[in-house]
Amino acid sequence: GQGGGQILKLAKLLTHESSIINHQLIVVAGMNRRLYNQLKKLSDKEPYDFHVFGYMENMPELISASDVVVGKAGPNLLFESIFCEKPFLATGCLPGQEEGNLDFIKRENLGWVEENLPKAIKLLSSLSNPSNLKAALAEKLPNLKRIKAQNFDAPQKAAQAIISLLHSNPSS
């Protein structure tokens, strides 16, 4: 979404590699109308499945239809991917505020971090082989399920902590 994670460049490279990569692209441009138009123009030229969306309220459905989620390592997309139990390929992050997410993906083995786009294409090409994809998913799925379980009740825990703080300091 919004163009982070080098999505337009990645989509252009993938279209050049369409003969060697068996894939379907689902790209969400968010509210970035310029990016949407650029991607739509690119998708209209391609013979394979290339779907471009603007702002979406049903990201879990799109993520669930995917084998791998690719994008900027923002917390929202990363955790939506985790909750849908889909591995994440981070192709970038916002400096200063999302770099820790790259470390988190690597440390917890939730996917891959590859900011070098030709190397990201090579990884995606490898994953387009069904046996490679199956092996990768089998490796990542237990970690995705573990992190999902650890964070499943995070909103309730946050609410309980806020209530506890309010009760401990009633004059605020």
C-alpha positions in Angstrom: 0.0 0.0 0.0 0.9 3.6 -0.7 4.0 2.6 -2.7 6.3 1.6 0.2 8.6 -1.4 -0.1 9.4 -0.6 -3.7 6.2 -2.2 -4.9 6.1 -0.4 -8.3 9.7 -1.4 -9.1 9.0 -4.9 -7.9 5.9 -5.2 -10.0 7.8 -4.0 -13.1 10.6 -6.5 -12.5 8.1 -9.3 -12.0 6.4 -8.5 -15.3 9.8 -8.8 -17.0 10.2 -12.2 -15.3 6.7 -13.5 -16.0 8.0 -16.2 -18.3 10.1 -17.8 -15.5 7.9 -17.1 -12.5 4.5 -18.8 -12.2 2.6 -16.2 -10.2 -0.4 -14.1 -9.7 0.0 -10.6 -8.4 -2.4 -8.9 -6.1 -1.2 -5.4 -5.5 -2.9 -2.9 -3.2 -2.0 0.8 -3.8 -4.0 2.1 -0.8 -5.1 5.7 -1.3 -2.1 6.4 -3.6 -4.0 7.2 -6.8 -0.9 7.8 -8.9 0.6 4.5 -7.9 -2.8 2.8 -8.6 -2.8 4.3 -12.1 0.8 3.3 -12.8 0.1 -0.3 -11.6 -3.1 -0.5 -13.5 -1.4 0.6 -16.8 1.3 -2.1 -16.1 -1.3 -4.8 -15.3 -3.3 -4.1 -18.5 -0.3 -5.2 -20.6 0.3 -8.5 -18.8 -1.0 -11.9 -20.0 -1.0 -13.4 -16.5 -3.1 -12.6 -13.5 -2.2 -9.2 -12.2 -4.9 -7.6 -10.0 -4.6 -4.0 -8.8 -6.7 -2.5 -6.0 -7.0 0.9 -4.3 -7.8 1.2 -0.6 -9.2 -2.0 0.7 -11.2 -2.7 3.9 -10.9 -6.4 3.5 -7.2 -7.0 3.5 -7.5 -10.3 5.4 -9.4 -11.8 2.4 -6.8 -10.7 0.0 -4.0 -11.9 2.2 -5.7 -15.2 2.7 -5.8 -15.6 -1.1 -2.0 -15.3 -1.2 0.8 -17.7 -0.7 3.3 -15.0 0.3 2.8 -11.3 1.3 5.3 -8.9 -0.1 5.8 -5.3 0.9 7.1 -2.7 3.3 7.6 -4.1 6.8 4.9 -1.9 8.3 3.3 -3.2 11.5 -0.2 -3.4 10.1 0.5 -5.4 7.0 3.0 -7.6 8.8 0.6 -8.5 11.6 -2.3 -9.0 9.2 0.0 -11.5 7.4 0.8 -13.2 10.7 -2.8 -13.5 11.7 -3.6 -15.0 8.3 -0.6 -17.3 8.7 1.1 -16.1 5.5 4.9 -15.6 5.3 6.1 -12.1 4.7 8.8 -10.9 2.3 9.9 -7.5 3.4 11.3 -5.4 0.6 11.8 -2.3 2.6 10.8 -0.3 5.7 10.5 3.2 6.9 13.9 4.1 8.3 13.9 4.8 12.0 10.6 3.4 12.8 10.2 0.0 11.1 13.8 -1.4 11.1 12.9 -3.4 14.1 10.3 -5.2 12.1 13.0 -6.5 9.7 14.9 -7.9 12.7 11.6 -9.4 14.0 10.9 -11.1 10.7 14.4 -12.6 10.6 14.6 -13.5 14.3 11.2 -15.2 14.4 11.6 -16.8 11.0 8.3 -15.4 9.7 9.4 -14.9 6.2 12.3 -13.1 4.4 13.9 -9.7 4.3 15.3 -8.8 0.9 15.6 -5.1 0.0 17.7 -6.0 -3.1 14.9 -6.4 -5.7 16.8 -8.7 -8.1 17.4 -11.0 -5.1 13.8 -10.7 -4.1 12.8 -11.7 -7.6 15.1 -14.7 -7.4 13.5 -15.7 -4.1 10.0 -15.4 -5.5 11.1 -17.4 -8.6 12.2 -20.1 -6.3 8.9 -20.0 -4.4 7.0 -20.3 -7.7 8.1 -24.0 -7.7 5.4 -25.8 -5.8 7.7 -28.1 -3.9 9.9 -25.1 -2.8 6.8 -23.2 -1.8 5.4 -26.2 0.2 8.8 -26.6 2.0 9.0 -22.8 2.8 5.4 -22.7 4.1 6.0 -25.8 6.3 9.1 -24.1 7.7 7.4 -20.7 8.4 3.9 -21.8 9.5 4.8 -23.0 13.0 6.5 -19.7 13.7 3.5 -17.7 12.3 1.1 -19.7 14.5 3.3 -19.1 17.6 3.5 -15.4 17.1 -0.2 -15.2 16.3 -1.1 -17.1 19.5 1.2 -14.8 21.5 -0.5 -11.7 20.2 -4.0 -12.9 19.7 -5.4 -11.2 22.9 -3.1 -8.1 22.7 -6.1 -5.6 22.4 -7.7 -7.1 25.5 -4.4 -6.9 27.4 -3.9 -3.3 26.4 -7.4 -2.4 27.5 -6.9 -4.2 30.8 -3.6 -2.3 31.3 -5.3 1.1 30.6 -8.1 0.3 33.0 -5.6 -0.8 35.7 -3.7 2.5 35.3 -6.9 4.5 35.5 -7.9 2.7 38.7 -4.5 3.1 40.3 -4.5 6.9 39.6 -8.2 8.0 39.9 -7.4 11.7 40.0 -6.2 11.7 36.4 
